[in-house]
């Protein structure tokens, strides 16, 4: 399945039906008067969030969506039928922009959440509506109103509580495959991961938490270099960032600073998100070596957070890592619910 997280579509609401000019013609009813009915309302265009879609791939093949036109009013004061609304299904987490103004029209996060993006035109009034004491036989009616037409830009932002970030080959895909049932492509070369991977990790309580493996960022990602620019948006919705660093790299501290600078440059609050920092691939080094211990201490001073030592391949330190994740998420839930202040 292709992962498509951006698309442009055109939505056109239906035109309202025209009002009708008609006069009552019945036997034994002289001067029956006007009886033209109103036109029907044009169909609107709605977007609805659904769980069974994960990408915007469908919009590669269908780009124009139209509501049905309303029907014309009829004689004998009969109103025209309203046009059928057009309902477009999008994945949960889709943000809708006006493509011309870049204004955010809506953000569909929960299943079933709906947004009207183009309203159908009003039905025109029939000639009966123009009957007055001074005009007993109006011979005109109103045309139906035009429906709204817009160009929309859709952006999908993954819904995950924990985002796994790091430079290419930091071991993000290996980690998410070790923690969940996700099976991303894993190989020993940069940019193995070309699309974000989602995995559900079970808590000890049995609840599931969604982790997102974000494709490798590089220096300058916020300006469009590498792959990171396309996927930095997917970190925006995460509550907690798990920053992986390859301990076997030449300069792990510089790698840490590179990612932090990219998060700050991209802005949108990414640099303010809580971070758990883990040095990966520790099975390939001697953690008791003086140089390695010095590296860990210096990185801890720079990052100002504790450093966890893990190996995604051998599953070393993963239990401690996950306990840290669960504790941080629980603490954040308490803060969100206003309970932490009561406890303290």
N, C-alpha and C positions, 0 to 999 in steps of 0.2 A: 504494500500500500504506500503510495506517495504521500509525503507530508507536505501539505500546502497550507501556509499560515497567513497568506495575504491574497486578496482578490478584489476586483472592482466589478460592480454590477450596476445596471440601470433598472430603476423601478418606475413603472408608469401606472398610475391609478386610472380606473375606468372613468369615462365621461358620463355625466348625468344624462338621463333620457330627456328628450324634449317634451314640453307640455303640448297638449293637443287643443286645437280649435274645433269644437263640435257644438251642435245645437240639438236640443231635445226634439225628436220628431216622433210623436205618438198620435195614434188616432184618438180623437175626442179630447186632445190636450192642445188647445191652441196656444201659440206663443210660449212654447215650452221653455225657452231661454237657453243660456249657454250650459254645456255639459261636458266640456273637455277636461280630461283628467290630468293630473300632474305626472311628470316623468319620474322614473325610478332613480335612486341614488346609484352612482358609479361604485364599483368594487374597489376597496382599499387594498393596500399591500402591507402585510405584516411579516415580521421576522419572529420566530419562536425558537428558543433554545431546547435542544434535545440531547439525551445522553448517548444515543447510539452512533453519533457522528464524532470523529476525532480530528478531522481536517477539513479544509475548505476546497478539497479536490473537485467536488461537483461543480463549482463555479468556474472551472476551467472550460467546461463544455456548455454551460447555460449561463448567459450573462444578462439577458433581458427578461424581466418578469412584469407581467401586466395583469391588472385587475380587469374584470369584465365590465363592459359598458352597461349602463342602466337602459331599460327599455322605455320606449315612448309611451306617454299617457294614452288612454283609450277613450272612446265615447262613453256616454252614460256615467260620467264621473269616475271611470275606472283608472286607478293609478297604475303606472308601468312597474314592472318588476325591477327590483334592485339587482345590480350586477353582483356576481359572486366575488367575494374577497379572494385575493391571492395570498397564500401562506407559505413562507419560505423557511425551511428548517436549517438551522445553523448549529454548530457545536457549542456547548456550554463554554463560556470564557471568550465569546466573540464581542469585540468592540466595534461599534458602527460609527463611521465618520461620514460627514458630507464631503465628497471628493473635491468639490470646488472651493469650499471655505475651510476645510479641515476641522470643522466644528464637530465635537462628539455628540452624536444624537442619542446614544444609548450604550449600555454595557450589559449584555445578557450573561449572567453567571449561573443562575439556578435553573434546573429543568422546568420547562413550562413557562418560563418568563417570556413575555411577549412585548414587542415594540411595533407601533404603527409608524411606518416610514414614509407612506404616501397616502393621503386621504382622497377618497373618491369624490368626484364632482357632485354637486347638488342637482337633484332633478328640477327641471324647469316647471313653472307653474302653468296649468291649463287655463283656458279663457274663463272658466267659471270663477276663478279667483279674482278676476278683474271686474266682476259684476258690481255696479254701484247704482244708486238711485238715478244718477244722471247718465249712466251708460248701461242700458238694459240689455244690449246685445254686443258685447265686446268681441271683435273678430281677430284677436291676436293672442298669442301665448309666448311664454319665455322659453328660449333654448336651454338645454342642460348645461351646467357648468363643466369646465374642463377639470380633469383630475390632475393631481400633483405629479410632477416628473422630476426625478433626482438621480444623480450619479452618486453611488455609495462606495466607500472603501471599507472593506471588512478586514479586521486584524484579529487573529486568534492568539490569545495569551493563555498558556497552559495553566490549569488549576492544580497546583501542587503545593503542599505545605513546606516541603524541604527541597531546595535546589542544590544539586551537586555541581560545583564549579571548579575550574582549574585550567592550567595550560594543557595543550594537546599531550596525550600520553601520560597524563597524571594518574590514570587508573580509574577514571570515573565510571566507564562502562563495566569494568570488571567488578567494581564495588556494587553497582546497582544489580548486577546479575547474581552477586553473592548474597545480597539482602532480600531479593524478591524473585518472582518468576519471570521477570523480564529477561530477554535473551538478545541483547544488542550485538552488533558486529564488533569483534575484538581482534586487533592485530597490532603488531609492533611497528607502527608507523603513524605519523601525525595525521589528524583529521580522519581517523577511522569512523568517528561518529559524524554523520552529515545531517542528521535530524535529531531533535530531542527525543529521549526515551523516557517513558513513564513506567514506574514499577510500584506496586502496592506492597508495603512492608507491614507485617502484622505486629501490633503491640502485644505485650504480655497479657493485656486484658482481652485480647481478641479483636479489638478494633483495627481497621486498616488505615494507614497513612500513606499518601501518595508522594513518592520521591520523583524528581525530574533530573535526568542526566542531561545537562546543558552542553552542547557541542563546544569544543575547545576555543577559548578566547586567546587572543594574542595581543601584543602591544599595538595600539592604534585601532582596536576593534570598534570603538565608538565612532570612528570616522568612516567605517566601512571596510577596513582591512580584514582579511581572513574570513572566517565564518561567523564570528561572534556577533557582529553587528546585526545579522538577521535574527539572532536568537536571544539577545540581551533582554528583549521585551518579555520573554517567558519567565525571567527571574522576578519581574515586577510583582507578581501575585504571591510569590512564596513568602512564608513567614520566617523561615530560618534558612541560612546558607551554610552548606557544608563545603569548606574549601579544602580541596586535596592538593598536596604538593608532593612531587616525586623526590624522595630523599636522595636518590642517586644522581639527580641533576647536578650540573657544575655549580650553580649558585641558587639554592632554594630560596634564600632571602630575597634576592632580586626577583625571582618568580612570584613570590608573595606580593611584593610591592607593585609589580606590573599589573596583576589582577585588581588590586585595590585601586590603583590609579584609573583603570578602565571603568570600574564601578562608579567612581566619583565623577569622571568625565561624562559618563552617560546620564548621570543625575537621576531624577525621579525617585530619590530616596533609597537607591540600591546600597549606597555606602553606609547607610544608617541601619541596615538590617542586622540582626544578631548573627554572629558567625561562630561556627565551631571549626577549629583548625586542626587538620590531621596530616601527619607526614606518612605517606604511603610507601610501600615496597621496602619496609624495614627488614624483611627477611633476607634482603640482598646485601646488608651491611652488618657490621658489628656495632650494636648500639652501646657497647661498653667502651668503645674506642674513644680516646680523649678528644680527637677532632670532631667526632660525631656528637659527643656530649656538648662540646663547645658550640657547635652549630645549633643544636636544639635550644640551648640557653640564650644564644644571641637572637634567634628567631622569636622566642617567647618574649624577650625584651622589646623587640620591634613591634610585634603584633599586640602586645599587652594582653594576651589571653593564654591560657594553658595549652600546651601542645600534646596531642594524642599521637601515639605511635601505633600504626596498623599495617597490616598486609592483607589486601583484598584477596590475593591469590590463595594464601595459606590460612586466611580467616583469623589471623592473629590480631587481637585487640578489638575485634568487631563488637563483642558483647559490651565492653566498656564504652565504645563509641555510641552504640545504640542507646545505652542507658543515659548518656549525656544528652542525646537528641530527645529522648522521652522527657527527661527532667526539664529541659529548656522549654519544650512545647507545653508541658503542664504548667510551668511557671508563667508562661505567656498567657495561657488560658485563664489563670487566676487573676492576672493583672487586667485582662480584658473584661472579666466578670466583676472586677472591683473587690475581689475577695482577699487579695494579698495584703492590702492595708489593714484589714480586720485581723488577719493572722499575726501580723507584725505589731 
